[in-house]
Amino acid sequence: MEFIDVYNENHEYLGICEKGLVHKLGLWHKVFNGIIVNKENKSVIFQIKNAKHNQVHNMDKIDISVGGHYQAGENPEDGIREIKEESGIEIEWKDLIYLGERQVSIVVKEDYIVREFQKIFIIPYNGSVTDMKCKNDEVIGFIEFKISDCIDLFLKDKESIVGIDNKGICMEVTLKNFVETYLKGDELYLRLVIASKRFIEGERKELLKW
């Protein structure tokens, strides 16, 4: 069994809970989220999430580049473990760019409630998407898009865009291919790619915080 730390809505520590029960009971917990940005290509790389994972979606979805739970007792710096586990990318903590914390409370379905403190980072990467390997069946692939195309899609200036997956295959996608909740509300996808655009344009990392 895997255990994670749980909190109340005011970040006050309550104890640990088995990971499988956390979303079922709707307990607050901390997670690591990162968007992979290739500064040279002016692109971002998202993961393709297996529809069978958590059985929340009825089709494979384009999700945030890297995301996962902190294990019980872990610190924010331990998020680099999640990066390596999900994408194979090895990076030092000092090279990540912290964007801020997103506090989320969403009832996805009756037995799957998301109550998370999401630590969000830019993950600089100068390699090729075709070098990235899926480490488990939760992630079935990665796909790279030009940042400008993502912004056009999320603003609905384009109906579809084309990306290149980690097998080197071109894929045309629409908004239906992305996780719906990240397109609504605080528009997380749009905010992430705008932050990525500001990063590749050379804005000071201290000013990228939300």
N, C-alpha and C positions, 0 to 999 in steps of 0.2 A: 504494500500500500504506500501511496505517496501522500505526505501531509504538507499543508501550507498554513501560514499564519493568517488569522482572521481578526477583524477589527469592527468597531462600530462606525457610524457615518462621520464621526469626528476624529477619525484616525487613532482612536484609543484601542490599544491592543487587548484582545479578549482571550487568545489562546491559539490552539492549532485544531485543524479539522481535516479529515480525510478528503482528498481532492474531489472525489466523485460526489460527495455530499454538498460541497460548497455552492455549486450552481443550483442544485436541487432545493436547497434551503434558502438561497438568496443571501448568503453571507458576504460581507465586505472583505476584499482581499486585494493584494497588490500584484500587478502584472507588468511585464516589460514589453514595450512595443517599439519597433524601429523601422524606418524606411531607408532602403538601400539606394544611395545616390551615386551615380557615375558622373563626376564633374566634367571629364573630358568629352563624354558622349552627350552631355546635357540630358541625361535620362534618369529614370527611376526604374527599379526592379521590384515587382510585386510577387508574392507567392500565389500558387494556385492550390486552394484548399480542397481536399477530398470531401465530397458531399457526405460520405459515410461517417465522417468525424463529427461526433455529437448529434448526428442526424437532425441538424437544425435546418439545413437547406436541401432542396430536392435536386440540385445540380451542383457541379463543381463551381466554386466561386473564386474570383480574383480578390485576394485579401491583403492586408498589410504585410509588408515584406517579412517581418519576423515578429512573433508574438508568443508569449508564454507566461506561465505562472512562476513566481519566485517560490522556491521550496522553503519549508519551515526553517527559520534562522538565517536565511540568505539576506544580503544587503543589495542595494541598487547596483553596485559594481558587479554582482554576480550575473547580471543580464548578459554579459559576454558569453556565458555558457549557453544561453538560449540561441544566440547568434550562430555559434558553431554547430549546435545540435540540429538546427533547422536548415541552415544554408551551407555549412561547411566553411564559411568565412572565418578566418582567425584575425582578430583585431584587439588592440589594447584599449582599456577603459578610457585612457586619456585622449584617444582619437575620436571618441563618440561626441556628438554635439547634442546637448540636452535642450529640448524644446519646451518642456513643461509637463505638468500633470493634468490628466483629464479624468474627471470624476463622473462615472456613468452608473445609472440605475435604469435597467430595461427588463421588462418581462417578455422574453422571447417566446416562450410557451409555458404551460402550467408547471412543468417540472424542470424548466431551464431559465433561471433568473440571473441576469448579469448585474452584479454590484461590484464595481472595480475602481481602484485607484491606478490609473494607467500612466506609468512613466514612459514618456515618448522621446525618442532620439532619432537623429540623422546618423546613418551608418555610411561613411565614405567608403567607396569601393572603386578601384581602378581596373578590375579584371573584367572578363567576358561573362555574360550570362550563361554561355555554353559550358563554362568551367564549373558552374554551380551544380551540386548534387543533392538530391532529396535523401534525407537521412532516416525518414520514417514514413509510414503510410498516411500520416496526417497531411503531409505536403506532397502533392503529386507532380509539381513542376514550378518553374519560375518564368516570368515573362517581363520583358524590358520594353518600355515606351519612352518616346521623347516627352519631356516635361511639358512642352508647349502643346502637344497633342492631348495630353491628359487634362490640362486646363481647359482646352476647347471642349472636350467631351463633358467634363463635370459642370461646365457653364452652359451646356447644351447648345454650343455653337456648332458642334458636329454631332452627327448621329452615330458614327462609329469611328474607330481608329485602329491602326495596325501595329502589333507588337511582334517581337521575336522571342520565342520560348527557349528554354535551355537545351532543346534538341536542335536549335537552329531553324525551326519552322515558323514561318510568318502566320500570324493569327489575326483575324479581324474580330473585334469585340464591340459590344454596345454596353450601355449602362446596366443592362440585365445581367451581364456577366460579373458585376461587382456586388459586394455585400450591401444590401439595401439600406441597412441602418446607418452605414457610414456615409451614405449619400444624402441622408436627411438630417434633421436636427442641427447640430453644429457643423455639419458637412466636413467630417474628418478628412476624407480623401482630398477634397479641394484645399483644405488648410495645409495638409502635408505637402502637396506638390507646389503650392505657393511658397512655403518655407524652403523647399528644395531649390526652387528657382532663385530665391534670394541668396541661398548658400552658394550656388554655382556662379552667381554674379559678383561674389566677393564681399557680401555684407558681413560685418563683424559678427562672430558667433554669439557674442554676448547680447546682441540685438535681435537674435532670432527667437528668443524665448516668447512664448505666448502670453 
